[in-house]
Amino acid sequence: MNSDHRLKLQRALGLASEAGISGSFPPFLRSLAKLGLPVRPLHYMSVPGLVIFLTLGLSAVILCFHWLAMSIDSAARPVRLLQNLGVSGSIAFGVVAGMLTAIVIRFQALRADLPAWRDL
């Protein structure tokens, strides 16, 4: 990651913090940045990039819970709901959750009047 990107990243995190937005740079993105990859905070990602990132992440988490529920022999309602959801249902739920979360994050960025990444 070059020094220009690091300066933009620090400026972006500072602006998000001043606007009262926490969680703009989750641990996974921090880890990628420490590896030297040029990543952006969530509130500065492009809309398609944000939707893809959140959809993949949330679908993976929901699939893990589904597979965990499949290995449990329980009559508890939440476990049965996860078992009945199935793999395609888990992925569909992850896609919907990713899209809704992306909308919330974009509205937070607009409400806080955060500048575009290119303007930092």
Sine and cosine of phi, psi and omega as CSV:
sin_phi,cos_phi,sin_psi,cos_psi,sin_omega,cos_omega
0.00,0.00,0.77,-0.64,-0.03,-1.00
-0.99,0.16,0.21,-0.98,-0.08,-1.00
-0.92,0.39,-0.52,0.85,0.04,-1.00
-0.89,0.46,-0.67,0.74,0.02,-1.00
-0.91,0.41,-0.64,0.77,0.03,-1.00
-0.89,0.46,-0.65,0.76,0.04,-1.00
-0.90,0.43,-0.68,0.73,0.05,-1.00
-0.88,0.47,-0.66,0.75,-0.01,-1.00
-0.89,0.45,-0.71,0.71,0.03,-1.00
-0.90,0.44,-0.68,0.74,0.02,-1.00
-0.89,0.45,-0.68,0.73,-0.01,-1.00
-0.90,0.44,-0.70,0.72,0.00,-1.00
-0.91,0.40,-0.59,0.80,0.04,-1.00
-0.91,0.41,-0.69,0.72,0.02,-1.00
-0.90,0.43,-0.66,0.75,0.03,-1.00
-0.90,0.43,-0.65,0.76,0.02,-1.00
-0.91,0.42,-0.68,0.74,0.04,-1.00
-0.89,0.46,-0.54,0.84,0.00,-1.00
-0.98,0.18,-0.05,1.00,0.01,-1.00
0.99,0.12,0.31,0.95,0.00,-1.00
-1.00,-0.09,0.89,-0.46,0.06,-1.00
-0.96,-0.30,0.39,-0.92,0.03,-1.00
0.98,0.19,0.33,0.94,-0.01,-1.00
-0.96,0.27,-0.35,0.94,-0.04,-1.00
-0.75,-0.66,0.99,0.14,-0.08,-1.00
-0.91,0.42,0.27,-0.96,-0.06,-1.00
-0.81,0.58,-0.60,0.80,0.00,-1.00
-0.88,0.47,-0.70,0.72,0.02,-1.00
-0.93,0.37,-0.59,0.81,0.06,-1.00
-0.88,0.48,-0.65,0.76,0.02,-1.00
-0.90,0.44,-0.67,0.74,0.03,-1.00
-0.90,0.43,-0.61,0.79,0.02,-1.00
-0.92,0.40,-0.61,0.79,0.03,-1.00
-0.92,0.39,-0.46,0.89,0.07,-1.00
-0.97,0.23,-0.14,0.99,0.04,-1.00
0.99,-0.15,0.12,0.99,0.02,-1.00
-0.99,0.14,0.66,-0.75,-0.02,-1.00
-0.99,0.16,1.00,0.03,0.00,-1.00
-0.97,-0.25,0.40,-0.92,0.03,-1.00
-0.94,-0.34,0.44,-0.90,0.15,-0.99
-0.90,0.44,0.37,-0.93,-0.07,-1.00
-0.82,0.58,-0.66,0.75,-0.08,-1.00
-0.97,0.26,-0.07,1.00,0.02,-1.00
-0.90,-0.44,0.04,1.00,0.04,-1.00
-0.96,0.26,0.42,-0.91,0.11,-0.99
-0.93,0.36,0.38,-0.93,-0.04,-1.00
-0.87,0.49,-0.75,0.66,0.03,-1.00
-0.89,0.46,-0.65,0.76,0.02,-1.00
-0.89,0.45,-0.64,0.77,0.02,-1.00
-0.91,0.41,-0.70,0.72,0.01,-1.00
-0.89,0.46,-0.70,0.71,-0.01,-1.00
-0.91,0.42,-0.73,0.68,-0.01,-1.00
-0.86,0.50,-0.75,0.66,-0.03,-1.00
-0.93,0.36,-0.62,0.79,0.01,-1.00
-0.90,0.44,-0.72,0.70,0.02,-1.00
-0.89,0.45,-0.71,0.71,-0.03,-1.00
-0.91,0.41,-0.75,0.66,-0.03,-1.00
-0.94,0.34,-0.59,0.81,0.06,-1.00
-0.90,0.45,-0.65,0.76,0.02,-1.00
-0.90,0.43,-0.67,0.75,0.01,-1.00
-0.91,0.42,-0.70,0.71,-0.02,-1.00
-0.92,0.39,-0.61,0.79,0.08,-1.00
-0.89,0.46,-0.64,0.77,0.05,-1.00
-0.88,0.48,-0.68,0.73,0.04,-1.00
-0.91,0.41,-0.60,0.80,0.04,-1.00
-0.89,0.45,-0.73,0.68,-0.01,-1.00
-0.92,0.40,-0.56,0.83,0.08,-1.00
-0.90,0.43,-0.69,0.72,0.02,-1.00
-0.90,0.44,-0.55,0.84,0.01,-1.00
-0.93,0.37,-0.43,0.90,-0.01,-1.00
-1.00,0.04,-0.11,0.99,-0.02,-1.00
-0.98,-0.19,0.73,-0.68,0.07,-1.00
-0.99,-0.17,1.00,-0.01,-0.08,-1.00
-0.64,-0.76,0.48,-0.87,0.04,-1.00
-0.99,-0.17,0.12,0.99,-0.01,-1.00
-0.91,0.42,0.65,-0.76,-0.07,-1.00
-0.84,0.55,-0.73,0.68,-0.01,-1.00
-0.88,0.48,-0.59,0.81,0.01,-1.00
-0.92,0.38,-0.68,0.73,0.02,-1.00
-0.90,0.44,-0.62,0.79,0.04,-1.00
-0.89,0.45,-0.68,0.74,0.04,-1.00
-0.91,0.40,-0.62,0.79,0.03,-1.00
-0.91,0.42,-0.64,0.76,-0.02,-1.00
-0.97,0.25,-0.32,0.95,-0.03,-1.00
-0.89,0.46,-0.66,0.75,0.01,-1.00
0.97,0.22,0.14,-0.99,-0.04,-1.00
-0.93,0.37,-0.74,0.68,-0.02,-1.00
-0.91,0.41,-0.59,0.81,0.07,-1.00
-0.92,0.40,-0.62,0.79,0.04,-1.00
-0.90,0.43,-0.68,0.74,0.02,-1.00
-0.92,0.39,-0.68,0.74,0.02,-1.00
-0.89,0.46,-0.66,0.75,0.04,-1.00
-0.89,0.45,-0.63,0.77,0.04,-1.00
-0.90,0.43,-0.61,0.79,0.03,-1.00
-0.91,0.42,-0.73,0.69,0.00,-1.00
-0.90,0.43,-0.70,0.71,0.02,-1.00
-0.89,0.45,-0.63,0.78,0.04,-1.00
-0.90,0.44,-0.68,0.74,0.01,-1.00
-0.91,0.40,-0.70,0.71,0.01,-1.00
-0.91,0.43,-0.64,0.77,0.03,-1.00
-0.91,0.41,-0.63,0.78,0.04,-1.00
-0.89,0.46,-0.65,0.76,0.04,-1.00
-0.89,0.46,-0.70,0.71,0.02,-1.00
-0.88,0.48,-0.70,0.71,-0.02,-1.00
-0.91,0.42,-0.66,0.75,0.02,-1.00
-0.91,0.42,-0.64,0.77,0.04,-1.00
-0.91,0.41,-0.60,0.80,0.08,-1.00
-0.88,0.48,-0.70,0.72,-0.01,-1.00
-0.91,0.42,-0.65,0.76,0.02,-1.00
-0.93,0.37,-0.67,0.74,0.00,-1.00
-0.90,0.43,-0.60,0.80,0.01,-1.00
-0.99,0.16,-0.07,1.00,0.00,-1.00
0.83,0.55,0.70,0.71,0.04,-1.00
-0.96,0.27,0.66,-0.75,0.02,-1.00
-0.95,0.32,0.32,-0.95,0.06,-1.00
-0.93,0.36,0.38,-0.92,-0.02,-1.00
-0.85,0.53,-0.65,0.76,-0.04,-1.00
-0.92,0.38,-0.36,0.93,-0.02,-1.00
-1.00,0.01,-0.03,1.00,-0.01,-1.00
-0.97,0.24,0.00,0.00,0.00,0.00
